[in-house]
Amino acid sequence: MMIAPSILNINNLDLKNDIQVAAQAGIKRFHIDIMDGHFVPNLSFGPQVVSDFKKTFPKLEAEVHLMSNKPEIMVPAFVKAGTDLMLLHYEAMDTAELNKWIDYLKQHQVRVGLVLNPDTPLTVLPPFIPKIDQLLIMTVYPGFGGQKFIAESCEKIRQAKVMLASKIPVEVDGGINRQTAKLAQEAGAEIFVAGSYLFCQESVVAQINELNRVLK
């Protein structure tokens, strides 16, 4: 099991400090939400944040969740910045383009994950299974932090685990707290993105420890 904190909910002026605190609590991977204001109605970070992250914390993994329908601009820029794993939305481009960028990432030694929105059926998944390193099932609609976990996601996770035959880890993102993380884990999820639950409370370390305890 792995917790991948989302830095979206960190006060931007506290990014370095809160990342360092979380890393000292045992976190190895951070989830960096990239929103372009077009694919989703919000703006977040640019490539410089990933570049700075990798220069400051070279031993930590930068997992970039790309919420953009302009992959020709965004993918190369974030690869150059030092992304370790990039998550591409099925809904952001057609199949041919998605395959093109999956191949591009592989050629540049960047691991790749496929992201499915809540309304996207698992029937789209099989052609991509041989090519991806991870599946991210959105448990909220992408664009903003702090949303409520969609309970129906658990059945989707169960079905995905059967389709993947446990060869590819399933990540969940959205509304993750101690209760919903346990539900997702019981359904088969192995990687948990948490933002406001970790960074909008009194102690980041206490929240990480609590979530680790629940997921043991």
Secondary structure as a PSIPRED ss2 file (coil, helix, strand):
# PSIPRED VFORMAT (PSIPRED V4.0)

   1 M C   1.000  0.000  0.000
   2 M E   0.000  0.000  1.000
   3 I E   0.000  0.000  1.000
   4 A E   0.000  0.000  1.000
   5 P E   0.000  0.000  1.000
   6 S E   0.000  0.000  1.000
   7 I H   0.000  1.000  0.000
   8 L H   0.000  1.000  0.000
   9 N H   0.000  1.000  0.000
  10 I C   1.000  0.000  0.000
  11 N C   1.000  0.000  0.000
  12 N H   0.000  1.000  0.000
  13 L H   0.000  1.000  0.000
  14 D H   0.000  1.000  0.000
  15 L H   0.000  1.000  0.000
  16 K H   0.000  1.000  0.000
  17 N H   0.000  1.000  0.000
  18 D H   0.000  1.000  0.000
  19 I H   0.000  1.000  0.000
  20 Q H   0.000  1.000  0.000
  21 V H   0.000  1.000  0.000
  22 A H   0.000  1.000  0.000
  23 A H   0.000  1.000  0.000
  24 Q H   0.000  1.000  0.000
  25 A C   1.000  0.000  0.000
  26 G C   1.000  0.000  0.000
  27 I C   1.000  0.000  0.000
  28 K C   1.000  0.000  0.000
  29 R E   0.000  0.000  1.000
  30 F E   0.000  0.000  1.000
  31 H E   0.000  0.000  1.000
  32 I E   0.000  0.000  1.000
  33 D E   0.000  0.000  1.000
  34 I E   0.000  0.000  1.000
  35 M E   0.000  0.000  1.000
  36 D E   0.000  0.000  1.000
  37 G C   1.000  0.000  0.000
  38 H C   1.000  0.000  0.000
  39 F C   1.000  0.000  0.000
  40 V C   1.000  0.000  0.000
  41 P C   1.000  0.000  0.000
  42 N C   1.000  0.000  0.000
  43 L E   0.000  0.000  1.000
  44 S C   1.000  0.000  0.000
  45 F C   1.000  0.000  0.000
  46 G C   1.000  0.000  0.000
  47 P H   0.000  1.000  0.000
  48 Q H   0.000  1.000  0.000
  49 V H   0.000  1.000  0.000
  50 V H   0.000  1.000  0.000
  51 S H   0.000  1.000  0.000
  52 D H   0.000  1.000  0.000
  53 F H   0.000  1.000  0.000
  54 K H   0.000  1.000  0.000
  55 K H   0.000  1.000  0.000
  56 T H   0.000  1.000  0.000
  57 F C   1.000  0.000  0.000
  58 P C   1.000  0.000  0.000
  59 K C   1.000  0.000  0.000
  60 L C   1.000  0.000  0.000
  61 E E   0.000  0.000  1.000
  62 A E   0.000  0.000  1.000
  63 E E   0.000  0.000  1.000
  64 V E   0.000  0.000  1.000
  65 H E   0.000  0.000  1.000
  66 L E   0.000  0.000  1.000
  67 M E   0.000  0.000  1.000
  68 S C   1.000  0.000  0.000
  69 N C   1.000  0.000  0.000
  70 K C   1.000  0.000  0.000
  71 P H   0.000  1.000  0.000
  72 E H   0.000  1.000  0.000
  73 I H   0.000  1.000  0.000
  74 M H   0.000  1.000  0.000
  75 V H   0.000  1.000  0.000
  76 P H   0.000  1.000  0.000
  77 A H   0.000  1.000  0.000
  78 F H   0.000  1.000  0.000
  79 V H   0.000  1.000  0.000
  80 K H   0.000  1.000  0.000
  81 A H   0.000  1.000  0.000
  82 G C   1.000  0.000  0.000
  83 T C   1.000  0.000  0.000
  84 D C   1.000  0.000  0.000
  85 L E   0.000  0.000  1.000
  86 M E   0.000  0.000  1.000
  87 L E   0.000  0.000  1.000
  88 L E   0.000  0.000  1.000
  89 H E   0.000  0.000  1.000
  90 Y H   0.000  1.000  0.000
  91 E H   0.000  1.000  0.000
  92 A H   0.000  1.000  0.000
  93 M C   1.000  0.000  0.000
  94 D C   1.000  0.000  0.000
  95 T H   0.000  1.000  0.000
  96 A H   0.000  1.000  0.000
  97 E H   0.000  1.000  0.000
  98 L H   0.000  1.000  0.000
  99 N H   0.000  1.000  0.000
 100 K H   0.000  1.000  0.000
 101 W H   0.000  1.000  0.000
 102 I H   0.000  1.000  0.000
 103 D H   0.000  1.000  0.000
 104 Y H   0.000  1.000  0.000
 105 L H   0.000  1.000  0.000
 106 K H   0.000  1.000  0.000
 107 Q H   0.000  1.000  0.000
 108 H C   1.000  0.000  0.000
 109 Q C   1.000  0.000  0.000
 110 V C   1.000  0.000  0.000
 111 R E   0.000  0.000  1.000
 112 V E   0.000  0.000  1.000
 113 G E   0.000  0.000  1.000
 114 L E   0.000  0.000  1.000
 115 V E   0.000  0.000  1.000
 116 L E   0.000  0.000  1.000
 117 N C   1.000  0.000  0.000
 118 P C   1.000  0.000  0.000
 119 D C   1.000  0.000  0.000
 120 T C   1.000  0.000  0.000
 121 P C   1.000  0.000  0.000
 122 L H   0.000  1.000  0.000
 123 T H   0.000  1.000  0.000
 124 V H   0.000  1.000  0.000
 125 L C   1.000  0.000  0.000
 126 P H   0.000  1.000  0.000
 127 P H   0.000  1.000  0.000
 128 F H   0.000  1.000  0.000
 129 I C   1.000  0.000  0.000
 130 P C   1.000  0.000  0.000
 131 K C   1.000  0.000  0.000
 132 I C   1.000  0.000  0.000
 133 D C   1.000  0.000  0.000
 134 Q E   0.000  0.000  1.000
 135 L E   0.000  0.000  1.000
 136 L E   0.000  0.000  1.000
 137 I E   0.000  0.000  1.000
 138 M E   0.000  0.000  1.000
 139 T C   1.000  0.000  0.000
 140 V C   1.000  0.000  0.000
 141 Y C   1.000  0.000  0.000
 142 P C   1.000  0.000  0.000
 143 G C   1.000  0.000  0.000
 144 F C   1.000  0.000  0.000
 145 G C   1.000  0.000  0.000
 146 G C   1.000  0.000  0.000
 147 Q C   1.000  0.000  0.000
 148 K C   1.000  0.000  0.000
 149 F C   1.000  0.000  0.000
 150 I C   1.000  0.000  0.000
 151 A C   1.000  0.000  0.000
 152 E C   1.000  0.000  0.000
 153 S H   0.000  1.000  0.000
 154 C H   0.000  1.000  0.000
 155 E H   0.000  1.000  0.000
 156 K H   0.000  1.000  0.000
 157 I H   0.000  1.000  0.000
 158 R H   0.000  1.000  0.000
 159 Q H   0.000  1.000  0.000
 160 A H   0.000  1.000  0.000
 161 K H   0.000  1.000  0.000
 162 V H   0.000  1.000  0.000
 163 M H   0.000  1.000  0.000
 164 L H   0.000  1.000  0.000
 165 A C   1.000  0.000  0.000
 166 S C   1.000  0.000  0.000
 167 K C   1.000  0.000  0.000
 168 I C   1.000  0.000  0.000
 169 P C   1.000  0.000  0.000
 170 V E   0.000  0.000  1.000
 171 E E   0.000  0.000  1.000
 172 V E   0.000  0.000  1.000
 173 D E   0.000  0.000  1.000
 174 G C   1.000  0.000  0.000
 175 G C   1.000  0.000  0.000
 176 I C   1.000  0.000  0.000
 177 N C   1.000  0.000  0.000
 178 R H   0.000  1.000  0.000
 179 Q H   0.000  1.000  0.000
 180 T H   0.000  1.000  0.000
 181 A H   0.000  1.000  0.000
 182 K H   0.000  1.000  0.000
 183 L H   0.000  1.000  0.000
 184 A H   0.000  1.000  0.000
 185 Q H   0.000  1.000  0.000
 186 E H   0.000  1.000  0.000
 187 A H   0.000  1.000  0.000
 188 G C   1.000  0.000  0.000
 189 A C   1.000  0.000  0.000
 190 E C   1.000  0.000  0.000
 191 I E   0.000  0.000  1.000
 192 F E   0.000  0.000  1.000
 193 V E   0.000  0.000  1.000
 194 A E   0.000  0.000  1.000
 195 G C   1.000  0.000  0.000
 196 S H   0.000  1.000  0.000
 197 Y H   0.000  1.000  0.000
 198 L H   0.000  1.000  0.000
 199 F H   0.000  1.000  0.000
 200 C C   1.000  0.000  0.000
 201 Q C   1.000  0.000  0.000
 202 E C   1.000  0.000  0.000
 203 S C   1.000  0.000  0.000
 204 V H   0.000  1.000  0.000
 205 V H   0.000  1.000  0.000
 206 A H   0.000  1.000  0.000
 207 Q H   0.000  1.000  0.000
 208 I H   0.000  1.000  0.000
 209 N H   0.000  1.000  0.000
 210 E H   0.000  1.000  0.000
 211 L H   0.000  1.000  0.000
 212 N H   0.000  1.000  0.000
 213 R H   0.000  1.000  0.000
 214 V H   0.000  1.000  0.000
 215 L H   0.000  1.000  0.000
 216 K C   1.000  0.000  0.000
